[in-house]
């Protein structure tokens, strides 16, 4: 078996690999509750470009009910708006063919998470995969009333989400809550979108949480969880969810993975004197 060139961690029987889709550009002006100059200083102090947001996807491999599964969590941007687009090539570098992926777990349906799931013709990029997504997420993007109230920018997001849901309609499995696959539980993370969901992987007393878009600028929003971003559907609720989750994962020393962490992909959150810190986890 070849060794993946990408960061990987183990959680019991699961092997989780971070696969970069590349970057998107987002102005620090999109952040609320912080001055752009302060945000820029925090990015600079962490050695980060001021407007660069990294995009991670995750591959989960392991035995599920006696069968080997290859699960993709989120599909990256796929080059939409000139964002990302590296997922397919990087999967091949990791010796993973698109046809091997049998399940896609979706955290939410923003373009930088679903753009890579269909090609230019709207055909499935992963033809053998079941698309698993919270029913509230599907219902929100499929609702014509929500579309009619959306801004022009957001209308493009609706079009992208619908294109993906339509492409996978025969293989779409909406869920309410609880266990979506053996050993993988959906964790509701309200605020970013209607059905924003994390996934908790548990096996042999080991755990890992894929927390979706809890942060976009990790070196800012982990230290300052009150800072939300214009992409949040409910910024106040997103901030509350972020604070609650940071408290939980730091207290439990839980290994986390996030779609907008850096290319190292995995981290732990520490808390000291009331402040949270981000510490990337080296190869497991």
LOTIMAR-387318 format. One line per field, with one value per residue (C-alpha): residue number from 1; residue in one letter; chain; x negated, y negated, z. Coordinates in pm, 1 decimal, always signed. Layout:
% residues N
vovo NUM/...;
tiza A/...;
finu A/...;
east X/...;
north Y/...;
up Z/...;
END
This chain:
% residues 284
vovo 1/2/3/4/5/6/7/8/9/10/11/12/13/14/15/16/17/18/19/20/21/22/23/24/25/26/27/28/29/30/31/32/33/34/35/36/37/38/39/40/41/42/43/44/45/46/47/48/49/50/51/52/53/54/55/56/57/58/59/60/61/62/63/64/65/66/67/68/69/70/71/72/73/74/75/76/77/78/79/80/81/82/83/84/85/86/87/88/89/90/91/92/93/94/95/96/97/98/99/100/101/102/103/104/105/106/107/108/109/110/111/112/113/114/115/116/117/118/119/120/121/122/123/124/125/126/127/128/129/130/131/132/133/134/135/136/137/138/139/140/141/142/143/144/145/146/147/148/149/150/151/152/153/154/155/156/157/158/159/160/161/162/163/164/165/166/167/168/169/170/171/172/173/174/175/176/177/178/179/180/181/182/183/184/185/186/187/188/189/190/191/192/193/194/195/196/197/198/199/200/201/202/203/204/205/206/207/208/209/210/211/212/213/214/215/216/217/218/219/220/221/222/223/224/225/226/227/228/229/230/231/232/233/234/235/236/237/238/239/240/241/242/243/244/245/246/247/248/249/250/251/252/253/254/255/256/257/258/259/260/261/262/263/264/265/266/267/268/269/270/271/272/273/274/275/276/277/278/279/280/281/282/283/284;
tiza X/X/X/X/X/X/X/X/X/X/X/X/X/X/X/X/X/X/X/X/X/X/X/X/X/X/X/X/X/X/X/X/X/X/X/X/X/X/X/X/X/X/X/X/X/X/X/X/X/X/X/X/X/X/X/X/X/X/X/X/X/X/X/X/X/X/X/X/X/X/X/X/X/X/X/X/X/X/X/X/X/X/X/X/X/X/X/X/X/X/X/X/X/X/X/X/X/X/X/X/X/X/X/X/X/X/X/X/X/X/X/X/X/X/X/X/X/X/X/X/X/X/X/X/X/X/X/X/X/X/X/X/X/X/X/X/X/X/X/X/X/X/X/X/X/X/X/X/X/X/X/X/X/X/X/X/X/X/X/X/X/X/X/X/X/X/X/X/X/X/X/X/X/X/X/X/X/X/X/X/X/X/X/X/X/X/X/X/X/X/X/X/X/X/X/X/X/X/X/X/X/X/X/X/X/X/X/X/X/X/X/X/X/X/X/X/X/X/X/X/X/X/X/X/X/X/X/X/X/X/X/X/X/X/X/X/X/X/X/X/X/X/X/X/X/X/X/X/X/X/X/X/X/X/X/X/X/X/X/X/X/X/X/X/X/X/X/X/X/X/X/X/X/X/X/X/X/X/X/X/X/X/X/X;
finu A/A/A/A/A/A/A/A/A/A/A/A/A/A/A/A/A/A/A/A/A/A/A/A/A/A/A/A/A/A/A/A/A/A/A/A/A/A/A/A/A/A/A/A/A/A/A/A/A/A/A/A/A/A/A/A/A/A/A/A/A/A/A/A/A/A/A/A/A/A/A/A/A/A/A/A/A/A/A/A/A/A/A/A/A/A/A/A/A/A/A/A/A/A/A/A/A/A/A/A/A/A/A/A/A/A/A/A/A/A/A/A/A/A/A/A/A/A/A/A/A/A/A/A/A/A/A/A/A/A/A/A/A/A/A/A/A/A/A/A/A/A/A/A/A/A/A/A/A/A/A/A/A/A/A/A/A/A/A/A/A/A/A/A/A/A/A/A/A/A/A/A/A/A/A/A/A/A/A/A/A/A/A/A/A/A/A/A/A/A/A/A/A/A/A/A/A/A/A/A/A/A/A/A/A/A/A/A/A/A/A/A/A/A/A/A/A/A/A/A/A/A/A/A/A/A/A/A/A/A/A/A/A/A/A/A/A/A/A/A/A/A/A/A/A/A/A/A/A/A/A/A/A/A/A/A/A/A/A/A/A/A/A/A/A/A/A/A/A/A/A/A/A/A/A/A/A/A/A/A/A/A/A/A;
east +0.0/-142.5/-208.2/+8.7/-177.8/+96.7/+142.9/+325.0/+449.9/+599.6/+913.8/+936.8/+1021.5/+1058.9/+775.9/+850.2/+649.9/+657.4/+670.5/+614.2/+837.0/+629.2/+730.0/+998.8/+961.9/+1177.8/+1131.8/+1079.8/+1354.3/+1597.5/+1523.1/+1744.0/+1661.2/+1299.8/+1126.5/+969.7/+636.6/+644.6/+741.0/+453.2/+211.7/+324.5/+287.4/-56.4/-172.3/-74.4/-263.1/+57.9/+150.5/+422.8/+692.6/+604.0/+849.7/+737.1/+983.4/+954.2/+1148.3/+1109.8/+1095.0/+1202.3/+1111.4/+1195.4/+1405.4/+1775.5/+1996.4/+1739.0/+1694.3/+1407.8/+1540.6/+1386.6/+1569.1/+1516.5/+1613.9/+1694.5/+1595.5/+1401.3/+1467.5/+1371.7/+1241.7/+1572.6/+1495.2/+1132.7/+1131.5/+954.6/+979.8/+696.4/+905.2/+922.3/+549.3/+461.6/+686.7/+494.9/+167.1/+304.4/+376.4/+753.4/+966.4/+1295.7/+1479.4/+1354.7/+1547.5/+1872.1/+2002.4/+1984.5/+2064.5/+2149.5/+2102.7/+2304.9/+2369.8/+2167.2/+1980.1/+1636.7/+1772.4/+1979.7/+1820.1/+1595.2/+1881.4/+1998.7/+1821.5/+1887.5/+2181.9/+2338.1/+2245.0/+2133.6/+1759.2/+1798.7/+2048.9/+2051.2/+2103.5/+2410.8/+2444.1/+2534.2/+2648.6/+2871.6/+3231.4/+3248.3/+2960.6/+3134.9/+3467.6/+3311.5/+3139.2/+3433.9/+3683.4/+3792.0/+3898.1/+3545.9/+3411.4/+3641.7/+3520.6/+3151.1/+2903.8/+2766.0/+2441.4/+2631.1/+2849.8/+2534.9/+2488.2/+2843.5/+2776.6/+2461.1/+2625.8/+2924.3/+2699.3/+2522.8/+2839.1/+3000.0/+2689.0/+2693.8/+3072.3/+3093.4/+2810.6/+2907.7/+2969.3/+3094.5/+3072.1/+3213.6/+2947.3/+2761.0/+2541.6/+2505.5/+2269.3/+2151.1/+1904.3/+1981.9/+2229.8/+2368.9/+2314.5/+2542.7/+2337.2/+2592.8/+2531.0/+2317.4/+2596.4/+2937.5/+2806.2/+2435.0/+2310.4/+1992.2/+1903.7/+1770.8/+1572.8/+1545.0/+1367.5/+1188.7/+1218.6/+1058.5/+1238.5/+1194.7/+1433.4/+1457.4/+1605.0/+1678.4/+1674.0/+1650.0/+1367.4/+1253.4/+954.1/+836.6/+565.3/+825.2/+1147.7/+1001.5/+841.1/+1146.0/+1453.1/+1680.9/+1554.6/+1794.6/+1783.2/+2027.3/+2071.8/+2251.6/+2628.5/+2672.6/+2348.4/+2454.0/+2554.7/+2235.5/+2029.5/+2221.2/+2170.2/+1798.9/+1749.0/+1938.2/+1746.0/+1405.4/+1482.1/+1583.6/+1293.0/+1034.2/+1177.5/+1192.4/+857.1/+1041.5/+855.4/+1026.0/+1024.8/+1163.9/+1231.3/+1044.7/+755.0/+415.0/+280.8/+166.6/+536.6/+554.5/+523.6/+602.3/+740.2/+591.9/+729.5/+512.9/+615.6/+945.6/+789.9/+792.4/+491.0/+449.2/+188.0/+152.8/+111.7/-175.9/-129.9/+40.5;
north +0.0/-338.6/-608.2/-916.8/-1243.8/-1420.6/-1458.0/-1166.2/-1075.8/-762.4/-730.2/-363.8/-177.8/-501.1/-661.9/-1029.0/-1216.1/-1590.2/-1662.7/-2024.6/-2177.8/-2497.1/-2845.8/-3106.9/-3480.7/-3658.0/-4014.6/-4078.3/-4339.8/-4045.9/-3994.7/-4152.7/-4257.2/-4332.7/-4617.8/-4508.3/-4653.0/-4436.7/-4132.1/-4201.9/-4230.8/-3893.8/-3730.0/-3883.2/-3777.6/-3418.3/-3438.4/-3424.0/-3616.7/-3869.4/-3737.2/-3368.7/-3104.9/-2745.5/-2475.0/-2124.3/-1812.5/-1486.5/-1122.3/-866.5/-503.3/-206.6/+102.0/+30.5/+333.6/+564.9/+362.2/+129.5/-223.2/-529.7/-840.4/-1198.5/-1482.7/-1788.1/-1836.7/-2162.4/-2451.9/-2275.5/-2598.7/-2785.8/-3161.6/-3057.9/-2906.1/-2580.3/-2315.7/-2090.3/-1813.7/-1574.0/-1593.7/-1560.6/-1257.1/-1093.5/-1187.5/-1006.6/-703.3/-748.9/-719.7/-915.2/-588.6/-447.8/-701.4/-542.5/-813.3/-1192.8/-1353.0/-1718.6/-1975.4/-2232.6/-2344.3/-2662.4/-2671.2/-2604.2/-2276.3/-2146.5/-2297.7/-1996.2/-1745.7/-1807.5/-1880.1/-2166.0/-1974.4/-1914.8/-1547.2/-1374.1/-1387.7/-1084.0/-862.2/-577.2/-795.7/-846.2/-1214.0/-1242.4/-1585.4/-1726.5/-1757.6/-2121.2/-2205.5/-2046.8/-2209.0/-2555.5/-2559.7/-2395.2/-2652.5/-2904.4/-3152.1/-3157.6/-3204.7/-3500.3/-3678.1/-3618.4/-3882.0/-3859.1/-3711.2/-3453.8/-3358.3/-3210.5/-2999.2/-2866.9/-2778.5/-2587.7/-2398.0/-2302.0/-2187.3/-1950.7/-1822.3/-1766.4/-1587.5/-1345.7/-1334.1/-958.1/-905.6/-1175.0/-1071.2/-1350.8/-1283.6/-1440.1/-1370.1/-1093.1/-826.4/-868.4/-570.1/-324.5/-514.0/-852.0/-1084.1/-1408.0/-1705.4/-2006.9/-2328.9/-2603.5/-2949.3/-2921.3/-2772.8/-2624.4/-2267.8/-2320.0/-1989.9/-1847.0/-1478.2/-1299.9/-985.6/-735.3/-400.0/-196.4/-476.1/-729.1/-1031.4/-1302.6/-1587.0/-1734.5/-2072.7/-2217.6/-2598.2/-2683.3/-2917.7/-3066.7/-3258.0/-3021.1/-3248.1/-3518.7/-3338.5/-3086.6/-3359.5/-3581.9/-3353.5/-3659.3/-3741.8/-3618.4/-3643.8/-3768.7/-3410.1/-3319.3/-3300.5/-3395.0/-3558.8/-3580.9/-3215.3/-3116.2/-3299.0/-3128.0/-2787.6/-2859.6/-2958.0/-2654.1/-2418.8/-2566.6/-2517.0/-2155.3/-2048.5/-2219.9/-2064.5/-1718.5/-1759.8/-1640.3/-1616.6/-1838.0/-1876.6/-2179.0/-2282.7/-2611.4/-2500.9/-2501.0/-2218.9/-2031.1/-1965.7/-1850.3/-2042.1/-2062.1/-2363.0/-2469.1/-2713.4/-2922.5/-3223.8/-3240.0/-3244.9/-2969.5/-2863.2/-2659.9/-2383.9/-2177.8/-1804.4/-1637.0/-1318.3/-1048.0;
up +0.0/-102.6/+154.4/+103.4/+44.4/+240.7/+619.4/+777.9/+1124.0/+1274.0/+1481.5/+1566.3/+1245.3/+1046.7/+850.2/+778.7/+515.4/+447.9/+74.1/-26.9/-292.8/-296.9/-186.3/-219.9/-169.9/+90.4/+206.9/+575.8/+531.7/+536.0/+906.0/+1172.9/+1531.6/+1440.0/+1258.4/+927.1/+1043.0/+1357.0/+1150.6/+911.7/+1204.4/+1341.2/+1000.0/+955.5/+1301.9/+1211.6/+881.8/+676.7/+363.9/+450.8/+217.6/+167.7/+288.4/+246.1/+137.4/+281.5/+194.6/+384.6/+282.3/+543.6/+482.2/+697.0/+752.3/+801.0/+870.3/+717.7/+398.4/+311.8/+260.6/+97.7/+215.1/+97.3/+329.8/+113.9/-247.8/-256.9/-493.7/-814.8/-970.3/-927.6/-912.6/-970.6/-622.0/-547.2/-814.6/-694.7/-535.1/-828.8/-906.0/-538.3/-499.1/-781.7/-610.9/-305.8/-528.3/-498.1/-811.3/-815.9/-882.8/-549.9/-342.2/-226.6/+8.9/+22.0/+356.4/+308.8/+585.4/+388.0/+32.6/-15.9/-350.8/-198.1/-58.6/-350.0/-662.4/-710.1/-692.8/-1051.3/-1377.7/-1621.3/-1767.7/-1426.9/-1425.8/-1107.2/-1045.6/-816.8/-999.0/-746.2/-440.3/-226.1/-126.9/+242.6/+365.5/+638.9/+526.6/+643.8/+409.8/+111.2/+199.3/+234.4/-105.2/-283.7/-149.1/-414.5/-145.9/-6.3/-358.9/-425.9/-110.7/-180.7/-295.3/-648.5/-511.5/-308.7/-605.8/-761.2/-447.9/-487.4/-850.5/-755.7/-469.2/-683.9/-966.5/-727.4/-559.8/-900.0/-1026.7/-732.7/-686.7/-740.8/-491.6/-240.0/+121.4/+346.6/+720.4/+1033.6/+1297.7/+1473.3/+1316.4/+938.5/+900.6/+1165.0/+1383.2/+1223.0/+1395.2/+1256.4/+1490.4/+1428.8/+1417.4/+1374.3/+1230.9/+921.2/+707.4/+779.5/+802.3/+874.2/+1014.5/+1162.4/+1170.5/+1477.7/+1397.4/+1683.0/+1678.4/+1943.2/+2202.4/+1965.6/+1822.8/+1563.1/+1479.4/+1130.2/+1216.6/+872.8/+859.0/+1228.0/+1121.0/+790.0/+928.1/+1204.0/+1344.5/+1398.7/+1486.0/+1729.5/+1936.0/+1879.0/+1852.4/+1851.3/+1499.4/+1232.5/+853.7/+590.7/+465.1/+791.2/+750.7/+1118.2/+1239.7/+1604.2/+1616.9/+1435.1/+1699.0/+1980.2/+1819.2/+1770.3/+2135.8/+2260.3/+2034.5/+2116.4/+2484.1/+2422.7/+2200.2/+2421.5/+2737.1/+2580.3/+2396.2/+2087.0/+1757.0/+1501.4/+1125.2/+944.0/+589.1/+634.6/+848.8/+676.4/+461.4/+773.0/+814.0/+1177.9/+1503.5/+1870.3/+2050.3/+2382.7/+2634.8/+2865.8/+3073.2/+2889.0/+2541.0/+2280.2/+2077.4/+1758.5/+1748.7/+1433.4/+1482.0/+1305.8/+1101.4/+1302.1;
END
